[in-house]
């Protein structure tokens, strides 16, 4: 026996399934319309003029020159510590 069963077109279950599918289809259309609107707004956005672009470049240069702490070693550091101590003690 298959894991599905046919639904009679005249049944109340068929009407509920059709209603659910209509609702989901409508929600997908609305969501796609909103995304298209946002994409159009982004495409039509003003491009900064040369003075604004220069200020943005200066800001990026300043932020890029800020101090950042050194990265800690990643992964298992157990072997690194042991090798260093053993090498110093053996000298």
Legacy VTK file of the C-alpha trace (Angstrom):
# vtk DataFile Version 3.0
C-alpha trace
ASCII
DATASET POLYDATA
POINTS 91 float
0.000 0.000 0.000
1.474 3.415 -0.892
2.251 5.901 1.867
-0.241 8.389 0.378
-3.891 8.096 -0.412
-5.919 9.853 -3.096
-8.189 12.687 -2.008
-11.630 12.941 -3.540
-11.967 16.297 -5.345
-15.402 16.945 -3.849
-14.353 16.322 -0.221
-13.864 18.944 2.472
-10.243 17.794 2.847
-9.579 18.660 -0.798
-11.050 22.142 -0.255
-8.798 22.656 2.807
-5.714 21.525 0.875
-6.564 23.870 -2.004
-7.063 26.746 0.446
-3.701 26.066 2.094
-1.930 25.903 -1.264
-3.584 29.144 -2.416
-2.479 30.878 0.804
1.108 29.630 0.528
1.271 30.658 -3.129
0.015 34.158 -2.214
2.585 34.507 0.589
5.423 33.485 -1.732
4.278 36.064 -4.300
4.134 38.815 -1.662
7.587 37.902 -0.337
9.071 37.911 -3.844
7.481 41.311 -4.545
9.023 42.770 -1.381
12.457 41.414 -2.298
12.168 42.857 -5.804
11.220 46.239 -4.328
14.244 46.180 -1.981
16.548 45.184 -4.842
15.216 48.046 -6.962
15.759 50.524 -4.105
19.340 49.311 -3.708
19.986 49.563 -7.450
18.581 53.111 -7.544
20.520 54.274 -4.472
22.723 57.321 -4.852
26.380 56.674 -5.515
28.548 58.843 -3.266
30.161 61.799 -4.976
33.926 62.241 -5.018
34.101 64.172 -1.733
32.059 61.548 0.125
34.126 58.791 -1.469
37.318 60.497 -0.260
35.939 60.709 3.294
34.920 57.055 3.173
38.424 56.106 2.006
39.963 58.124 4.837
37.694 56.458 7.384
38.602 53.030 6.032
42.315 53.868 6.236
41.956 55.065 9.837
40.016 51.966 10.874
42.521 49.720 9.126
45.381 51.243 11.112
43.856 50.639 14.535
45.640 48.336 16.972
44.325 44.806 17.087
45.464 42.240 19.657
47.598 39.371 18.414
45.739 36.187 17.608
46.056 33.383 20.086
47.187 30.003 18.769
44.291 27.837 17.723
43.822 24.147 18.270
45.441 21.920 20.841
48.406 23.725 22.422
49.318 20.888 24.772
52.158 19.612 22.581
53.551 23.091 21.987
54.033 23.805 25.666
55.652 20.447 26.412
58.168 20.668 23.586
59.298 24.126 24.625
59.925 23.138 28.234
61.716 19.914 27.323
63.983 21.720 24.900
64.941 24.339 27.533
65.601 21.758 30.238
67.810 19.658 27.982
70.274 22.457 27.352
LINES 1 92
91 0 1 2 3 4 5 6 7 8 9 10 11 12 13 14 15 16 17 18 19 20 21 22 23 24 25 26 27 28 29 30 31 32 33 34 35 36 37 38 39 40 41 42 43 44 45 46 47 48 49 50 51 52 53 54 55 56 57 58 59 60 61 62 63 64 65 66 67 68 69 70 71 72 73 74 75 76 77 78 79 80 81 82 83 84 85 86 87 88 89 90
